[in-house]
Amino acid sequence: MEKAQFAVVGLGVMGQNLALNIASKGYTVAVYNRTGTKTEEFLAGPAKNKAVIGTYTYPELVESLETPRRILLMVQAGAAVDAVIADIKPHLEAGDILIDGGNSFFEETERRTKALEEEGLMFFGAGVSGGEEGALHGPSIMPGGSRAAWTALKEILTAAAAKAEDGEPCVDYMGPGGAGHYVKMVHNGIEYAIMQLIAEVYDVLHRGVGMGAEEMGDLFTAWNETELASYLVEITADIFKKVDPDTSQPILDVILDEAQQKGTGKWTSQNAFDLGAATHTINAAVTSRIISGMKAERVDASTRLAGPTPAFSGDRQQLMDAVKEALFVSVVLSYAQGFGLMQLASDEYAYELDMQKIAKIWRAGCIIRADLLYDIMRAYDQQPALANLLMDDYFGQAVGQRQGALRYVITTAIGMGIPVYALSSALAYFDAYRTARLPANLTQAQRDYFGAHTYRRVDQEGSFHTEW
Ligand code: NBP
């Protein structure tokens, strides 16, 4: 029997669609799932008459593959990845490659890579973004691990990946060890930030200005033709326009306001704290999801704690125009924070991340794909060691010129009692970054006062303590 060139373990939405994607590119793909009936259903359904071979045991899966074997794991991050590795490992040979395509924490990828390489196997962490549709038609893939594994995988991953408008594939080698999963983690952190910014804009327009879903849908559709053009703005327009078939109301009105999370945003913030990176807006997005989850408490508090009533009485068009500018500025600031974090991580973990390459592979296929990424790519092309995206002339001016709109939207929202934590955190990041002297001198004085932690002076070298 003809051997398969590639295998997918885990036939959830991502695994099924990636298997179909790769099979459509002229490769034979062997598949395996823990629950065999899912494999049967896949073969009889979406994979029918496709170059997909079903297998029901790990020995059968391993036997069906060309060597060195290339096996993609598309299972939930965490214990499931370790369980699959433990089960499949006894059947593998030196040189075989296990690829973890899930949202694994990069430190776990480092650990698994080391452990498997010591046993002569290769382990490769490849972050995949694009959801169900991306997996099927072309995701953005962020691979990391050994160069040898990349060489063996490059052709297939390139065939499967999305292509940007210039035809460039949205996959490239990110770096050693957990570099691929690291970049995917930060991608998701930026994704959290942008989603929260959009949610706050929706709140201002809906509760504050009283705009209906249809009108907001039209507004977002129009915005998607501007510098805001991006996948998240595009799907938000669709969401606004969707009507619930049961109640004939906008579907948004019947969706419970509790945002869930799987952890990638939180990991980004935690890692930013570890490395000392300022990721204000990503942190605000994580915290905003947390407070959204406190639904029962919020409902109770809403009957006890009064505040301003959201009701905008100013110039509606002026606010709508400002909101658009404010969203653009704060999205730029979120990218600046994410890229700033990756710059620190690149040194800390010796990943040698190439910011231009990252912007390049995020241009299509992934959830944060946006026209803006072409400009980010250009910025890092011109200055590969750019300390901060804001120090690029275009981005510095883009934010500088629109900051008034962001300030106006934030103060208006605050006046109406609408929480805009992500929008205001983006502005605070900008204002802090452009301030030569922050009030941290006082913080240092306090630390020295209560803990004799000492401080440095602006006019003399050395470490000082005051008898307060
Ligand atoms: P699902 O949860 O839908 O599917 C996971 C599959 O793994 C199931 O079919 C399950 O089999 C199988 N599995 C195997 Br094989 N061994 C397992 C074990 N020991 N424990 C648990 N499950 C096992 O996942 P998904 O949504 O396709 O996502 C897969 C990975 O891709 C995750 O890491 C996710 O974070 C990441 N990701 C998802 C998206 C997305 O949009 N969904 C996007 C980007 C990345 P079973 O049938 O027996 O339960």
Residues whose N, C-alpha, C, O or C-beta is under 5 A from the ligand:
A	BS01	NBP	V9 G10 L11 G12 V13 M14 G15 Y32 N33 R34 T35 K38 M74 V75 Q76 A77 A80 A83 V84 G101 G102 N103 V128 S129 G131 E132
